[in-house]
């Protein structure tokens, strides 16, 4: 029997509740506070049991969410838990997954190695940006693709064109579109030979009169998606929606998306929700629950 | 030949400069920024050399200072540095050095293990609260006691009584007082048998007419030291000064110390300075420079 431990980071509560319901495991809320000097403190009253599943998403302030996750692993190990699974619906630092320039760190590898060292035996996240990054985690690391599950919950089907914002994101869209029996494509930047103007276009398909869904893993500042949506609408798309795993929406991202004409953003509930009519959150905790069940029963 | 890398946390700059001057090593400032979503980024342009000495104190926000320290280690390892020394004048989370209650983490062990895993081969800090905590660091970990050096810089001598705020802090004061040929004691709480009133008293010595120095490792909220100072003055001490390694001074700590009648607080420059006439900072970077020289020349 396992216990779900709800971590203190914003956005973890609902996910932990969802997981606890779907799995019928007891939910324990980790006690937490901040000392007057700013240091984090956590404490868990649970056990002794064999397995703990910590739900702690890496929401802002990410560094504190990360430290709290480390502290929780050590606390649970100290209580005698043999297997400590981290469910981090959103894992920060995933985009710094290589040294783009000399002298840079591989930040996600640093984060994952620390999580192993702190005592996590298993790690489960939603869409880690680049799955290869998981090799830095010493235990069993799983990144779950939420797009097909989300699409089916929303009712997105083969009548839409699914678009990757660039060729690097094509695989993710291809997998989704094939599962839905839909057309898919990716966007490219094109420079006009005469005017020098740079525009964004679909590589193969014509979007005139079509319902389009841009699929991406993260919306941070919203710049890429907003520019893409605006151009697709100019090129005659009937409507543009966005399907995204992690809706960070930093700064004025929401305003940018709205003024670009995006009809709706569908996001997984991996981060604390923004309140906006533009956004619709899809609870992906049942999807994660299935995978937790699999790994704990030894199927994975 | 080694290079000093100045970390981005507040308070690291002056310490790195001091170290660079004392050791005559080149100083490189790590480039750093915060992404729009709040993630930290660092980059170092240096090398290839054999040894890097990173100066990064764990000032507020501590969790970000910690993450930046981890990222710097990975960046320097990626550049090919074989030996990466962390000089963290103030190391956060040092007071959570055991499980005071079941279900708590040993936070300092978590921090130290992560620093090893990230790539630091050596760690040097000022006064880690409990030296035994350093065993969690896999490499060569050193905690430097700054009190005698500070006392000699200030001119504190055998004419003062040195006091520990409690019996647990006695060793630190004993070592200092013996080096200075001074009297020392510790404070105890005493409950009046009739009134039930709790007062703080010295265990052995009479402070009437004496110049007293309270010696402690950290002043956080200032509560303990303020109460002690007030009572010592009520008991007839001529003046009360405070010698401390880490002046965190959270919240209204400074006001508390002033209204308690503390004449002066001497603090090492391990954290960003507060501006107050009450405070006098002592630059301990030359003391650390000596130890860096020793470990790099293989003496330690």
Interface residues (C-beta under 8 A of the other chain):
Chain A: X35 X36 X37 X38 X39 X40 X41 X42 X43 X44 X45 X46 X60 X61 X62 X63 X64 X66 X67 X70 X71 X72 X73 X74 X75 X78 X79 X92 X93 X96 X99 X101 X102 X103 X104 X105 X106 X107 X109 X110 X113 X114 X116 X117 X118 X220 X221 X248 X250 X251
Chain B: X35 X36 X37 X38 X39 X40 X41 X42 X43 X44 X45 X46 X60 X61 X62 X63 X64 X66 X67 X70 X71 X72 X73 X74 X75 X78 X79 X92 X93 X96 X99 X101 X102 X103 X104 X105 X106 X107 X109 X110 X113 X114 X116 X117 X118 X220 X221 X248 X250 X251
